[in-house]
Amino acid sequence: MGDAKVNFGEFNGAFVRARDRVRSEEGTDIEAEQAALRALVPENASEHDKGWTGRLIASLAEPPAPPRQWSAFYHEAGQVHASAYQANGSTEDKIAALEAARKKIWQIADQAPEDEQIHIKAMTRVLEHLENELRDPTWPIEEPPGQTG
């Protein structure tokens, strides 16, 4: 007889709920949470399924990683990002403020630690979308070719 399959949805849902309890409720019985998850893995599950479920189950006992400590560059970029929303004036003035903020954020990112650069640059995406909407209020909503409203 073949290997039994782990019910992926059931196991992952139970794991997420257990992880949330372990992280948020002091005094949660980690061993009981792990035992309940092990009960969702059939005894004749494949080695592959036993492996990934076992790693997740074991991870419940690991302390969570400390919160990320961002550099001053990240916080500076965040201030530039936030201030771009407060631009007043005409549409052209707002577009200019968004363009300037995006340029400044990229300059900050270039100075930041390498592992933060992508996170800082990502701040420009929302600003770019706002800029596009100001330039063309129908962006990104367009009729597919050959269709009419």
C-alpha positions as CSV (number, residue, x, y, z in Angstrom):
1,M,0.0,0.0,0.0
2,G,1.3,3.5,-0.9
3,D,2.2,6.4,1.3
4,A,-0.7,8.3,2.9
5,K,-0.9,12.0,2.1
6,V,-0.9,14.7,4.7
7,N,-3.9,17.0,4.3
8,F,-1.9,20.1,3.4
9,G,-4.7,22.6,4.1
10,E,-5.7,21.0,7.4
11,F,-2.1,20.7,8.6
12,N,-1.1,24.2,7.6
13,G,-4.2,25.8,9.2
14,A,-3.6,23.9,12.4
15,F,0.1,24.9,12.4
16,V,-0.6,28.6,11.9
17,R,-3.2,28.5,14.7
18,A,-0.7,26.7,17.0
19,R,2.1,29.1,16.1
20,D,-0.1,32.0,16.9
21,R,-1.0,30.6,20.2
22,V,2.6,29.8,21.1
23,R,3.7,33.4,20.1
24,S,0.8,35.3,21.7
25,E,-0.4,33.3,24.7
26,E,2.1,33.0,27.6
27,G,2.2,29.6,29.1
28,T,1.0,27.7,26.0
29,D,1.9,24.1,26.3
30,I,4.2,23.7,23.3
31,E,4.6,20.0,23.6
32,A,0.8,19.6,23.5
33,E,0.6,21.8,20.4
34,Q,3.3,19.7,18.8
35,A,1.6,16.4,19.7
36,A,-1.7,17.7,18.2
37,L,0.1,18.5,14.9
38,R,1.9,15.1,14.9
39,A,-1.5,13.5,15.1
40,L,-2.4,15.1,11.7
41,V,0.5,13.3,10.0
42,P,-0.4,9.7,9.1
43,E,2.0,7.1,10.3
44,N,2.6,5.8,6.8
45,A,3.1,9.3,5.3
46,S,5.9,9.7,2.8
47,E,9.4,10.6,4.1
48,H,9.0,13.9,2.3
49,D,5.8,14.7,4.2
50,K,7.2,13.6,7.5
51,G,10.2,15.8,6.8
52,W,8.5,19.1,6.1
53,T,5.8,18.6,8.8
54,G,8.5,17.5,11.3
55,R,10.5,20.7,10.7
56,L,7.4,22.9,11.1
57,I,6.4,21.1,14.3
58,A,9.9,21.4,15.7
59,S,10.0,25.1,14.9
60,L,7.2,25.8,17.4
61,A,9.8,25.3,20.2
62,E,12.2,27.8,18.6
63,P,12.1,31.4,20.0
64,P,10.9,33.9,17.4
65,A,13.5,36.0,15.7
66,P,13.9,39.5,17.3
67,P,12.2,42.3,15.5
68,R,14.3,43.8,12.6
69,Q,16.4,46.7,13.6
70,W,16.5,49.2,10.8
71,S,19.3,51.6,10.1
72,A,18.9,55.4,10.1
73,F,18.8,55.2,6.3
74,Y,15.6,53.2,6.4
75,H,14.0,55.6,8.8
76,E,15.1,58.6,6.8
77,A,13.6,57.0,3.6
78,G,10.4,56.4,5.6
79,Q,10.1,60.0,6.5
80,V,10.6,61.1,2.9
81,H,8.0,58.5,1.8
82,A,5.5,59.8,4.4
83,S,6.1,63.5,3.5
84,A,5.4,62.8,-0.2
85,Y,1.7,62.2,0.7
86,Q,1.4,65.6,2.2
87,A,2.3,67.5,-1.0
88,N,-0.1,70.3,-1.7
89,G,-0.8,72.4,-4.7
90,S,-1.7,71.6,-8.3
91,T,-1.5,68.2,-9.9
92,E,1.8,69.1,-11.4
93,D,3.1,70.2,-7.9
94,K,2.0,66.8,-6.4
95,I,3.7,64.9,-9.3
96,A,6.9,66.9,-8.8
97,A,6.8,66.1,-5.1
98,L,6.3,62.4,-5.7
99,E,9.1,62.4,-8.3
100,A,11.5,64.2,-5.9
101,A,10.6,61.8,-3.1
102,R,11.2,58.7,-5.3
103,K,14.6,60.1,-6.4
104,K,15.6,60.9,-2.8
105,I,14.6,57.5,-1.6
106,W,16.7,55.8,-4.3
107,Q,19.6,58.0,-3.2
108,I,19.1,57.0,0.4
109,A,18.9,53.3,-0.6
110,D,22.2,53.5,-2.4
111,Q,23.9,54.6,0.8
112,A,22.1,52.0,3.0
113,P,23.4,48.6,4.1
114,E,23.0,46.1,1.2
115,D,20.4,44.0,3.0
116,E,18.1,47.1,3.5
117,Q,18.4,48.5,0.0
118,I,15.6,46.5,-1.6
119,H,13.2,47.3,1.3
120,I,14.0,51.0,1.0
121,K,13.6,51.0,-2.8
122,A,10.2,49.2,-2.4
123,M,8.9,52.4,-0.7
124,T,9.0,54.1,-4.1
125,R,6.4,51.7,-5.7
126,V,3.4,53.2,-4.0
127,L,4.6,56.7,-4.8
128,E,5.1,55.6,-8.4
129,H,1.5,54.3,-8.5
130,L,0.2,57.6,-7.0
131,E,2.2,59.5,-9.6
132,N,0.8,57.4,-12.4
133,E,-2.8,58.0,-11.1
134,L,-2.2,61.7,-11.1
135,R,-0.8,61.7,-14.6
136,D,-3.6,59.5,-15.9
137,P,-6.6,59.0,-13.6
138,T,-7.7,55.9,-15.7
139,W,-4.4,54.2,-14.9
140,P,-4.2,51.1,-14.5
141,I,-7.8,50.5,-15.5
142,E,-7.9,50.0,-19.2
143,E,-10.3,48.1,-21.4
144,P,-8.9,44.9,-22.8
145,P,-8.3,45.1,-26.6
146,G,-11.4,44.5,-28.6
147,Q,-13.8,45.2,-25.7
148,T,-16.0,48.3,-25.2
149,G,-17.8,49.5,-22.2
